[in-house]
């Protein structure tokens, strides 16, 4: 075979491989995690799941606290909750480290 013909076939094969590779391989992911898009939603979920532990007042008469409304954003939030007998509204502050939420203060409004 002619040397030029072999080089041409090699170049065409390489070009075809470069064109097909993005279709075959999944997109590359960076090793650095993306920042959490909405830490407020994570905080809301955390407070919903841990409201009984966060409340400085206990549930009464066999009731269990549940959240009736909540909003969190930029490290602070407001939550309304009740146990079927007593209802409260509290202000809370939170911090997030690698997606892990920590409530730093929880104060019931008067």
Backbone torsions as a table, in degrees:
resi	resn	phi	psi	omega
1	UNK	NA	154.2	180.0
2	UNK	-74.7	140.3	-178.3
3	UNK	-61.7	-39.0	178.8
4	UNK	-64.3	-39.4	-180.0
5	UNK	-63.1	-42.3	179.3
6	UNK	-65.5	-42.9	177.9
7	UNK	-64.0	-40.0	178.6
8	UNK	-63.8	-44.4	177.4
9	UNK	-62.6	-40.6	178.3
10	UNK	-63.3	-43.8	179.7
11	UNK	-65.4	-41.0	177.6
12	UNK	-65.0	-40.1	178.1
13	UNK	-63.9	-42.1	178.5
14	UNK	-65.2	-42.5	178.8
15	UNK	-62.4	-43.2	179.0
16	UNK	-63.0	-40.9	178.7
17	UNK	-63.4	-42.1	179.0
18	UNK	-66.5	-33.0	178.9
19	UNK	-75.8	-33.4	-175.9
20	UNK	-84.3	-30.5	-174.8
21	UNK	-53.5	-46.3	179.2
22	UNK	-62.4	-26.2	179.8
23	UNK	-76.9	-36.7	-176.0
24	UNK	-79.7	-44.3	-175.3
25	UNK	-86.9	144.3	175.8
26	UNK	-70.4	159.9	179.6
27	UNK	-62.0	144.3	180.0
28	UNK	-71.1	142.6	175.4
29	UNK	-111.8	143.8	179.0
30	UNK	-76.8	150.1	177.7
31	UNK	-73.1	-23.0	-179.8
32	UNK	-83.7	123.3	-179.3
33	UNK	-68.3	146.5	177.0
34	UNK	-70.6	148.2	177.6
35	UNK	-63.9	149.8	179.6
36	UNK	-64.7	123.1	-174.4
37	UNK	-66.7	-41.3	-176.0
38	UNK	-139.2	87.7	-179.9
39	UNK	-66.7	-26.4	178.2
40	UNK	-59.0	-40.9	179.0
41	UNK	-66.3	-38.1	176.4
42	UNK	-63.9	-41.0	179.2
43	UNK	-64.8	-42.4	178.5
44	UNK	-59.5	-44.5	178.7
45	UNK	-62.6	-43.8	180.0
46	UNK	-60.8	-47.9	-178.3
47	UNK	-63.6	-41.5	177.0
48	UNK	-56.8	-43.9	-175.5
49	UNK	-76.2	-21.7	-174.3
50	UNK	-122.0	20.7	-174.7
51	UNK	-58.8	-38.4	-179.7
52	UNK	-65.2	-34.4	178.9
53	UNK	-77.1	-34.3	-176.5
54	UNK	-76.9	-32.7	-176.4
55	UNK	-66.1	129.3	177.1
56	UNK	-75.3	-14.3	177.3
57	UNK	-103.3	142.6	-178.6
58	UNK	-81.6	159.4	171.4
59	UNK	-68.9	153.5	-178.0
60	UNK	-124.5	156.5	174.9
61	UNK	50.4	37.7	176.6
62	UNK	79.2	6.2	178.4
63	UNK	-74.8	163.4	176.6
64	UNK	-127.9	131.0	-179.6
65	UNK	-64.1	141.3	171.3
66	UNK	-143.8	150.2	-176.5
67	UNK	-82.9	131.6	176.8
68	UNK	-100.7	-28.7	172.8
69	UNK	-158.8	150.8	-178.2
70	UNK	-156.6	145.1	172.5
71	UNK	-147.1	131.4	178.6
72	UNK	-138.1	139.9	178.6
73	UNK	-166.1	142.4	173.7
74	UNK	54.9	39.6	173.9
75	UNK	85.7	4.8	179.9
76	UNK	-142.3	158.7	179.4
77	UNK	-160.9	170.8	176.9
78	UNK	-129.5	134.0	179.4
79	UNK	-131.9	136.1	170.8
80	UNK	-111.0	135.4	-176.8
81	UNK	-150.9	162.8	-179.9
82	UNK	-154.6	169.4	177.6
83	UNK	-121.2	12.6	-177.5
84	UNK	95.1	-14.0	179.8
85	UNK	-122.1	-43.6	-179.3
86	UNK	-125.5	141.3	178.4
87	UNK	-118.6	142.8	-177.9
88	UNK	-136.4	157.1	169.9
89	UNK	-127.4	134.2	-177.7
90	UNK	-133.8	149.5	171.6
91	UNK	-99.0	138.0	177.7
92	UNK	-136.7	156.2	174.6
93	UNK	-121.8	148.4	-178.4
94	UNK	-143.5	160.4	174.7
95	UNK	-129.7	154.1	179.6
96	UNK	-128.7	130.3	176.7
97	UNK	-130.0	109.6	-179.6
98	UNK	55.9	39.4	177.4
99	UNK	84.8	-3.6	178.0
100	UNK	-94.0	124.7	-177.2
101	UNK	-92.8	136.2	173.2
102	UNK	-127.6	123.0	176.3
103	UNK	-82.9	119.6	-175.3
104	UNK	-94.5	-23.4	173.1
105	UNK	-152.8	150.3	-178.7
106	UNK	-147.9	107.5	-174.1
107	UNK	-124.8	122.4	178.5
108	UNK	-75.2	134.9	175.7
109	UNK	-74.1	150.5	178.2
110	UNK	-89.1	NA	NA
